[in-house]
Amino acid sequence: MIRFESVTKRYPDGTTAVDDLSFEVGEGELVTLVGPSGCGKTTTMMMVNRLIDATAGRILVEGSDVAAVDPVRLRRRIGYVIQQTGLFPHRTVLDNTATVPVLTGWKKPRARERAAELLDLVGLDPAVYGDRYPDQLSGGQRQRVGVARALAADPPVLLMDEPFGAVDPVVREHLQNEFLRLQEAMHKTVLLVTHDIEEAIRLGDRIAVYGEGRIEQYDTPARVLGAPASPYVAGFVGSDRALKQLSVTGIDRAGLERPPFARLGEPAADAVARLRAENARWAVVLDEAGELHGWVGTEELAGAAGPVSGHARRMEAWVPVTGTLKQAFSEMLKHDAGWIAVLEGHRFLGVLTPTALHEALRRTIAPDERGAPRERDEVDSVPTR
């Protein structure tokens, strides 16, 4: 979708902002450009919509060289979101959002209808916010309007320059989550500039880590964290990159363990006899369909009457299989649990132990950075206190 071919930007005073840059962004891919101030990442992005023209090389969008396209027409089909949103203060939220469709020839009623749809999509009820002016909104709300305006004409490419940098950390995380939800639904091709490695990791399908005017590494977040291409990249992502990696490493079904279990409708006496034969102190409680209904201690069932269902406790420590190791680790700490249940919907898949979590992380780390293997955990501790 976007391709840079040996692109250089050199200013008349001899300053080289971008030097011989070549990389590609696939259709529907979200790529984050991250690096220190003055490294060329914003210049890179602004050359895509020709707010800055390249000195040498070519930039292609959907196969067309941007240098051969009228810059006004080019910008109207590329969404652009900046840190301060750039909303027109004298226009309502609805009219701000409808700006680009109107400029490209849409009839005003259709443009306003599209604007209302986009405001609703970014979580701003057009009936409530449509007639307000930018100075009547919070910073986070203005940023949402900026995103809605950039999407209004349904552009294939979206450029975002520090889009969440002007709001507080709580609002920033909420906006990031909302944008990821939008991206999952809309599959735009996105270049997003940030100086925050945490944001780059959280949002990017791939990350371009910049040095001075050059990309030092272009890879997935997991590879950038697990196998930095140079000491510079390792230093930039930080010495705690193994912890950061938890947030981009998914749960591996193959690494799950199967603990003892009892059936929901099984007589308590039968369950006790079987669990004692297995030397099990406790068991997860499942129904016939394999759905999780809690856990039960073996000694609690001793002498109990009726089925296991009457003695099951709620399982607090669990994560969906679509979650990350960071989510799993956080739940372990939150509930002081020795392991955590992994579910697909309500169906029980197994448990993730600290050792399994460690092994999953080790597989993504460069071989020369791996430590010695550790002994395997026994799934013996109770689920929660």
Order of alpha helices (4+ residues) and beta strands (2+ residues): beta-beta-beta-alpha-beta-beta-alpha-beta-alpha-alpha-alpha-alpha-alpha-beta-alpha-beta-alpha-beta-beta-alpha-alpha-alpha-beta-alpha-beta-beta-alpha-beta-alpha-beta-beta-alpha
